[in-house]
Amino acid sequence: MLVRYKKQLENFLLDVRFDMPDQGVTVLFGPSGSGKSSLLNLIAGIGGSASKTTSSQFKLKQTTYDDSKNNIKLKPWQRRVGYVFQDHLLFPHMTVRENILFGYKRCKSRKKIDQLVETFGIADLLEQYPQYISGGQKQRVAFVRALLSEPDLLILDEPLAALDYKSRQEIIPYIECIPEQLSIPVIYVSHDIKEVLRLAEYIVIIDLGKIVATGDISELCINQPLLTQQQGASFILHGNVEKIIESDQLVKVNCDKTAIYFSDTSSGRNLNPGQNVKILIHAKDVSLCLKPPADSSILNCISITIEKIEKNSSGKLLVFSSIGSQTIVATISHRSARLLNVETGKKMYAQFKATAMIK
């Protein structure tokens, strides 16, 4: 999917050029005021005055939506782009059924709504008015309305930002099903690293109107402080849940045949054995030692072989090793490296707390 836009905004020039996958969830990530919403509006065709847009090119599937060189700019209603905002924007004078049929009526193919109503669990809400349903239920209705327009792309602009934690956890599985079950690519905007960790398959990082980086989340976590919220280098471990230890509020995860424990204050209510998980660990929370400590509160201590050592921007050392095919990174001082004689090929132990991980 080709995306190219240049437009003068109030405080800076939005100038972006990138390609994104035509499947899965692409997360657009960046600080407030970085140009995310302006970019989404241009993609949706609601970017305001065209006179300030000096160049544009956006192609989705086989359709060109914007091409300034060839004077192509489709109107919003000509674009097969669904849009769900932070505020659900449901019509208050319409029932849920009438709200979703508003999107359905604009669809040329008169697609049946039964599948989406069932998938998003709103069958018992159809005769209710928006004022009588919860925030999470309103967003599910907004998803169905957007999807009933049969879009080729769905834009979700911080759709969980106004919801409480419980409602967010209830909504995320519905978002996951959109690319998986409906085969519709999603552009998702979020400031929440937990949401990004769970949903992202591809990431576009933007700041002050410029693309900082694009790519796989596992690669970008190591060298993009914007993504890890200024926590420095981080890494992601992929694994599957082996056991929920409710008595200790711990989850045991199998990462390439290595057992990893992480703290789960919800006692595993959101996880099940066999479920795949991604765990984010900051390199500053990883320590290295020559042998496993005899008595320690740190639950994770795994055997590693040092593969690479680099200096980071603050002058400290990044030490790379791995679990199977997965990378582990530790940030240590030059003094620690000298005292432990850290060098490439050396066998050591990496340890990190169960509470230091974000899932």
TORTOR-959151 format. One record per residue (C-alpha): x, z, y. Coordinates in Angstrom, 2 decimals. Each point is the difference from the previous one (the first is absolute). Example, Ala and Ser with C-alpha at 12.3 -4.5 7.8 and 13.67 -1.06 7.14 Angstrom:
2
+---------+---------+---------+
:       X :       Z :       Y :
+---------+---------+---------+
:   12.30 :    7.80 :   -4.50 :
:    1.37 :   -0.66 :    3.44 :
+---------+---------+---------+
//
This chain:
359
+---------+---------+---------+
:       X :       Z :       Y :
+---------+---------+---------+
:    0.00 :    0.00 :    0.00 :
:    1.63 :   -1.21 :    3.21 :
:   -0.30 :    2.17 :    3.14 :
:    1.56 :   -0.99 :    3.35 :
:   -1.20 :    1.26 :    3.39 :
:    1.44 :    0.42 :    3.47 :
:   -2.12 :    1.62 :    2.70 :
:    0.72 :    1.97 :    3.16 :
:   -1.62 :    3.42 :   -0.27 :
:   -0.29 :    2.53 :    2.80 :
:    3.23 :    1.85 :   -0.75 :
:    2.04 :   -2.40 :   -2.12 :
:    0.16 :   -3.42 :   -1.59 :
:   -1.54 :   -0.24 :   -3.46 :
:    2.27 :   -2.41 :   -1.86 :
:   -0.42 :    0.04 :   -3.78 :
:    1.02 :   -2.37 :   -2.80 :
:   -0.41 :    0.92 :   -3.66 :
:   -1.40 :   -1.10 :   -3.32 :
:   -2.15 :    2.33 :   -2.11 :
:   -1.29 :   -0.22 :   -3.56 :
:   -3.40 :   -1.58 :   -0.59 :
:   -0.94 :    2.79 :   -2.39 :
:    0.10 :    3.79 :   -0.18 :
:    0.22 :    2.44 :    2.91 :
:    2.37 :   -0.70 :    2.90 :
:    0.46 :    3.04 :    2.24 :
:    0.63 :   -0.55 :    3.71 :
:    1.95 :    3.08 :    1.04 :
:    1.26 :    1.16 :    3.38 :
:   -0.40 :    2.61 :    2.72 :
:   -2.99 :    0.12 :    2.34 :
:    0.17 :   -2.69 :    2.66 :
:    2.31 :   -2.24 :   -2.03 :
:   -2.38 :   -2.98 :   -0.02 :
:   -1.71 :    0.43 :   -3.38 :
:   -3.60 :   -0.25 :    1.19 :
:    0.85 :   -2.86 :    2.39 :
:    1.49 :   -1.94 :   -2.91 :
:   -3.03 :    0.67 :   -2.21 :
:   -2.35 :   -1.16 :    2.75 :
:    1.92 :   -3.27 :    0.34 :
:   -0.27 :   -0.58 :   -3.77 :
:   -3.74 :    0.69 :    0.17 :
:   -0.41 :   -2.30 :    3.02 :
:   -1.02 :    2.75 :    2.42 :
:    3.30 :    0.24 :    1.84 :
:   -1.45 :   -0.39 :    3.50 :
:    1.27 :   -2.52 :    2.53 :
:    1.62 :   -3.00 :   -1.66 :
:    1.95 :   -0.69 :    3.21 :
:    2.36 :    2.90 :   -0.72 :
:    0.71 :   -1.26 :   -3.54 :
:    2.93 :   -2.35 :    0.41 :
:    0.32 :   -0.94 :   -3.68 :
:   -1.95 :    0.59 :   -3.19 :
:   -0.01 :   -1.03 :   -3.63 :
:   -2.10 :    1.57 :   -2.73 :
:   -0.85 :   -1.64 :   -3.28 :
:   -2.07 :    1.61 :   -2.74 :
:   -0.26 :   -1.76 :   -3.34 :
:   -0.41 :   -3.66 :    0.97 :
:   -1.67 :    0.63 :    3.35 :
:    1.83 :    0.07 :    3.33 :
:   -1.62 :    2.58 :    2.30 :
:    2.46 :   -0.18 :    2.90 :
:    2.54 :   -2.66 :    0.91 :
:    0.89 :   -0.23 :    3.68 :
:    2.06 :   -3.17 :   -0.48 :
:   -3.01 :   -1.86 :   -1.34 :
:   -2.52 :    1.77 :    2.25 :
:   -1.78 :    1.69 :   -2.93 :
:   -1.73 :    3.34 :    0.57 :
:   -2.99 :    0.81 :   -2.16 :
:   -2.74 :    2.22 :    1.41 :
:   -0.42 :    3.47 :   -1.56 :
:   -3.14 :   -1.07 :   -1.88 :
:    1.82 :   -3.02 :   -1.43 :
:    2.66 :    2.21 :   -1.61 :
:   -0.44 :    1.46 :   -3.45 :
:    1.46 :    3.31 :    1.11 :
:   -1.76 :    3.32 :   -0.60 :
:    0.81 :    2.87 :    2.36 :
:   -0.59 :    3.73 :   -0.47 :
:    0.91 :    2.21 :    2.93 :
:    0.86 :    3.70 :    0.28 :
:   -3.56 :    0.46 :    1.26 :
:   -2.42 :   -1.43 :   -2.55 :
:   -2.05 :   -1.75 :    2.75 :
:   -3.23 :    0.06 :   -2.01 :
:   -3.19 :   -0.87 :    1.85 :
:   -1.77 :    3.37 :    0.52 :
:   -3.50 :   -1.55 :    0.11 :
:    0.46 :   -1.66 :   -3.40 :
:   -0.09 :    1.52 :   -3.47 :
:    3.02 :   -0.34 :   -2.25 :
:   -1.72 :   -2.89 :   -1.78 :
:   -0.65 :   -1.78 :    3.31 :
:    3.59 :    0.62 :    1.13 :
:    1.55 :   -1.59 :   -3.07 :
:   -2.50 :   -2.85 :    0.04 :
:    1.16 :   -0.82 :    3.52 :
:    3.27 :   -1.14 :   -1.56 :
:   -1.87 :   -1.56 :   -2.92 :
:   -2.21 :   -2.12 :    2.24 :
:    3.08 :   -1.57 :    1.60 :
:    1.34 :   -1.01 :   -3.40 :
:   -0.66 :   -3.63 :   -0.90 :
:    0.03 :    0.57 :   -3.75 :
:   -2.64 :    2.80 :   -0.15 :
:    2.16 :    2.11 :   -2.22 :
:   -1.73 :    2.74 :   -1.97 :
:    0.63 :    3.47 :    1.32 :
:   -0.52 :    1.94 :   -3.20 :
:    3.65 :   -0.04 :   -1.05 :
:    1.31 :    1.34 :    3.30 :
:   -2.77 :    2.59 :    0.34 :
:    0.91 :    1.30 :   -3.46 :
:    3.79 :   -0.26 :    0.50 :
:   -0.12 :    2.01 :    3.24 :
:   -2.61 :    2.46 :   -1.24 :
:   -2.59 :   -0.40 :    2.78 :
:   -3.12 :   -0.79 :   -2.04 :
:   -1.61 :    3.35 :    0.87 :
:    0.74 :   -0.48 :    3.71 :
:   -1.73 :   -3.36 :    0.56 :
:   -3.10 :    1.40 :    1.75 :
:    1.91 :    2.55 :    2.08 :
:    0.93 :   -0.39 :    3.67 :
:    3.69 :    0.41 :    0.99 :
:   -0.63 :    3.29 :    1.83 :
:   -1.04 :    1.64 :   -3.27 :
:    3.02 :   -0.90 :   -2.15 :
:    3.58 :    1.33 :    0.02 :
:    3.03 :   -1.62 :    1.62 :
:    1.40 :   -1.08 :   -3.36 :
:   -3.33 :   -1.52 :   -1.01 :
:   -0.18 :   -1.89 :    3.31 :
:    3.41 :   -1.54 :   -0.63 :
:   -1.03 :   -1.08 :   -3.49 :
:   -3.03 :   -1.70 :    1.52 :
:    2.28 :   -1.68 :    2.56 :
:    2.21 :   -1.27 :   -2.85 :
:   -3.00 :   -1.52 :   -1.79 :
:   -1.28 :   -1.63 :    3.19 :
:    3.41 :   -1.56 :    0.67 :
:    0.41 :   -1.19 :   -3.60 :
:   -3.46 :   -1.58 :   -0.12 :
:    1.18 :   -2.56 :    2.54 :
:    2.20 :   -1.24 :   -2.89 :
:    3.30 :    0.21 :    1.90 :
:    3.28 :   -1.50 :   -1.14 :
:    1.76 :    2.91 :    1.73 :
:   -1.11 :    3.56 :    0.74 :
:    1.49 :    1.90 :    2.94 :
:   -0.20 :    3.81 :   -0.11 :
:    1.08 :    1.55 :    3.31 :
:    0.64 :    3.69 :   -0.76 :
:   -3.33 :    0.33 :   -1.84 :
:    0.73 :    3.58 :   -1.13 :
:    1.32 :    1.41 :    3.28 :
:   -3.28 :    1.66 :    1.01 :
:   -0.68 :    1.51 :   -3.43 :
:    0.92 :    3.39 :   -1.41 :
:    2.44 :    0.34 :   -2.90 :
:   -2.67 :    0.17 :   -2.71 :
:   -1.79 :   -3.09 :    1.30 :
:    3.30 :   -1.90 :    0.21 :
:    0.76 :    0.76 :   -3.64 :
:   -3.46 :   -1.22 :   -0.98 :
:    0.36 :   -3.27 :    1.92 :
:    3.50 :   -1.07 :   -1.11 :
:   -1.04 :   -1.06 :   -3.54 :
:   -2.60 :   -2.32 :    1.53 :
:    2.70 :   -1.62 :    2.15 :
:    2.21 :   -0.41 :   -3.05 :
:   -2.74 :   -1.89 :   -1.83 :
:   -0.36 :   -2.68 :    2.69 :
:    3.12 :   -2.04 :   -0.89 :
:   -0.12 :    1.04 :   -3.67 :
:   -3.64 :   -0.76 :   -0.83 :
:   -1.08 :   -2.36 :    2.79 :
:    3.31 :   -1.91 :    0.39 :
:   -0.11 :    0.27 :    3.80 :
:    3.28 :    0.65 :    1.83 :
:   -0.04 :    2.96 :    2.38 :
:    1.88 :    0.76 :    3.22 :
:   -0.06 :    3.77 :    0.37 :
:    1.09 :    1.98 :    3.06 :
:    0.98 :    3.66 :   -0.38 :
:    2.24 :    2.69 :    1.50 :
:   -0.28 :    2.14 :   -3.14 :
:    3.00 :   -0.32 :   -2.33 :
:   -2.09 :    1.30 :   -2.93 :
:   -2.51 :   -2.81 :    0.47 :
:    2.82 :   -2.52 :    0.32 :
:    1.70 :    1.34 :   -3.12 :
:   -3.15 :   -0.31 :   -2.06 :
:   -1.34 :   -3.31 :    1.29 :
:    2.90 :   -2.14 :    1.16 :
:    1.36 :   -2.85 :   -2.06 :
:    1.65 :   -1.66 :    2.98 :
:    0.80 :    1.46 :    3.43 :
:    0.36 :   -1.51 :    3.46 :
:    1.57 :    2.42 :    2.50 :
:   -0.70 :   -0.71 :    3.67 :
:    1.26 :    1.69 :    3.17 :
:   -0.48 :   -1.01 :    3.63 :
:   -1.41 :   -3.36 :   -1.02 :
:    2.88 :   -1.00 :   -2.27 :
:    0.25 :   -0.07 :   -3.79 :
:    2.63 :    2.56 :   -0.99 :
:   -0.03 :   -0.69 :   -3.75 :
:   -2.11 :   -1.40 :   -2.82 :
:    0.18 :    0.47 :   -3.73 :
:   -0.55 :    2.32 :   -2.93 :
:   -0.57 :    3.65 :    0.87 :
:    2.69 :    1.21 :   -2.43 :
:    2.66 :   -2.06 :    1.79 :
:   -1.11 :    0.83 :    3.55 :
:   -0.17 :    3.76 :   -0.52 :
:    3.78 :    0.20 :   -0.29 :
:    0.83 :   -1.44 :    3.42 :
:   -3.12 :    0.07 :    2.18 :
:   -0.47 :    3.35 :    1.81 :
:   -3.26 :   -1.25 :    1.54 :
:   -1.51 :   -0.21 :   -3.47 :
:    1.17 :    3.45 :   -1.11 :
:   -1.06 :    1.54 :    3.33 :
:    3.56 :    0.72 :    1.12 :
:    0.85 :    1.89 :   -3.21 :
:    2.97 :   -2.28 :   -0.63 :
:    0.73 :   -1.88 :   -3.20 :
:   -2.57 :    0.52 :   -2.74 :
:   -0.73 :   -1.47 :   -3.40 :
:   -2.97 :   -0.52 :   -2.29 :
:   -0.26 :    0.87 :   -3.67 :
:   -2.59 :   -1.80 :   -2.13 :
:   -1.34 :    1.76 :   -3.06 :
:   -3.07 :    0.96 :   -1.94 :
:   -1.64 :    3.38 :   -0.30 :
:    0.90 :    1.69 :   -3.27 :
:   -1.65 :    3.37 :    0.50 :
:   -1.95 :    2.05 :    2.54 :
:    1.21 :    3.61 :   -0.05 :
:   -2.86 :    1.69 :    1.81 :
:    1.30 :    3.56 :   -0.46 :
:    3.14 :   -0.89 :    1.99 :
:   -1.65 :   -2.59 :    2.28 :
:    2.53 :   -2.54 :   -1.24 :
:   -0.14 :   -3.57 :   -1.25 :
:    2.49 :   -1.26 :   -2.57 :
:    0.85 :   -3.66 :    0.50 :
:    1.98 :   -2.32 :   -2.27 :
:    2.41 :   -2.10 :    2.09 :
:    1.93 :   -2.35 :   -2.26 :
:    0.05 :    2.59 :   -2.82 :
:    1.07 :    2.78 :    2.40 :
:   -2.38 :    2.91 :    0.64 :
:   -0.68 :    0.70 :    3.69 :
:   -2.14 :    2.90 :    1.23 :
:   -1.78 :    0.04 :    3.32 :
:   -2.29 :    2.50 :    1.64 :
:   -3.69 :   -0.84 :    0.15 :
:   -2.04 :    2.51 :    1.98 :
:   -3.22 :   -1.64 :   -1.16 :
:    0.91 :    0.99 :   -3.59 :
:   -0.05 :   -3.64 :   -1.06 :
:   -3.63 :   -0.62 :    0.94 :
:    0.92 :   -3.44 :    1.35 :
:    2.32 :   -0.91 :   -2.90 :
:   -0.46 :   -0.67 :   -3.68 :
:    2.47 :   -0.32 :   -2.90 :
:    1.18 :   -3.59 :   -0.32 :
:   -0.65 :   -0.78 :    3.66 :
:    2.75 :   -1.86 :    1.87 :
:    1.38 :    1.76 :    3.07 :
:    2.52 :   -0.63 :    2.77 :
:    2.00 :    2.96 :    1.30 :
:    1.84 :   -0.04 :    3.34 :
:    3.08 :    2.21 :    0.32 :
:    2.14 :    0.37 :    3.11 :
:    3.72 :   -0.36 :   -0.66 :
:    0.69 :    3.11 :    2.12 :
:   -1.96 :    2.04 :   -2.57 :
:    2.27 :   -1.05 :   -2.89 :
:    3.14 :    2.01 :   -0.78 :
:    2.82 :   -0.82 :   -2.40 :
:    1.81 :    2.35 :   -2.36 :
:    2.61 :   -0.21 :   -2.75 :
:   -2.07 :    1.87 :   -2.58 :
:   -3.59 :    1.25 :   -0.26 :
:   -0.44 :    3.39 :    1.70 :
:   -0.64 :    2.88 :   -2.42 :
:   -2.73 :    1.62 :    2.11 :
:   -1.79 :   -1.97 :    2.66 :
:   -3.46 :   -0.48 :    1.49 :
:    0.66 :   -3.75 :    0.15 :
:   -1.89 :   -1.52 :   -2.92 :
:    1.48 :   -3.49 :   -0.01 :
:    3.63 :   -0.36 :   -1.02 :
:    0.88 :   -3.34 :   -1.59 :
:    3.18 :   -1.61 :   -1.27 :
:    1.23 :   -2.92 :    2.11 :
:    2.99 :   -2.30 :    0.44 :
:    1.13 :   -0.79 :    3.55 :
:   -0.37 :   -3.73 :    0.64 :
:    0.68 :   -0.43 :    3.71 :
:    0.93 :    2.03 :    3.10 :
:   -0.79 :   -1.10 :    3.56 :
:    0.15 :    1.53 :    3.48 :
:   -3.29 :    0.29 :    1.87 :
:   -0.56 :   -0.31 :    3.75 :
:    0.51 :    3.75 :    0.57 :
:    3.38 :    0.00 :   -1.74 :
:   -1.14 :    1.67 :   -3.21 :
:    0.32 :   -1.52 :   -3.44 :
:   -2.73 :   -1.68 :   -2.03 :
:    0.71 :    0.37 :   -3.70 :
:   -1.82 :   -2.44 :   -2.29 :
:   -0.71 :    0.53 :   -3.68 :
:   -2.93 :   -0.81 :   -2.29 :
:   -2.53 :    1.06 :   -2.62 :
:   -0.17 :   -2.99 :   -2.31 :
:   -0.71 :   -2.89 :    2.36 :
:   -1.12 :    2.22 :    2.87 :
:    2.20 :    1.01 :    2.92 :
:    0.71 :    3.59 :    1.08 :
:    1.57 :    0.69 :    3.39 :
:    1.56 :    3.24 :    1.25 :
:    1.24 :    0.74 :    3.52 :
:    3.08 :    2.25 :    0.00 :
:    2.74 :    0.97 :    2.43 :
:    3.61 :   -1.20 :   -0.17 :
:    1.05 :    3.57 :   -0.78 :
:   -2.33 :    0.19 :   -3.00 :
:    1.25 :   -3.37 :   -1.23 :
:    3.58 :    1.19 :    0.25 :
:   -0.59 :    3.38 :   -1.67 :
:   -1.93 :   -1.59 :   -2.88 :
:    2.33 :   -3.01 :   -0.19 :
:   -2.97 :   -2.36 :    0.16 :
:    1.02 :   -3.52 :   -0.93 :
:   -1.41 :   -3.12 :   -1.60 :
:   -0.42 :    0.30 :   -3.77 :
:    0.05 :    3.80 :   -0.03 :
:   -2.63 :    1.80 :   -2.07 :
:   -1.87 :    2.72 :    1.92 :
:   -3.41 :    1.62 :    0.30 :
:   -2.62 :   -0.65 :    2.66 :
:   -2.51 :    2.72 :    0.75 :
:   -3.08 :    0.13 :    2.18 :
:   -2.93 :    2.38 :    0.35 :
:   -3.40 :   -0.73 :   -1.44 :
:   -1.43 :    0.79 :    3.45 :
:    2.28 :   -2.55 :    1.72 :
:   -1.90 :   -3.01 :   -1.29 :
:   -2.87 :   -1.96 :    1.51 :
:   -2.35 :   -1.81 :   -2.34 :
+---------+---------+---------+
//
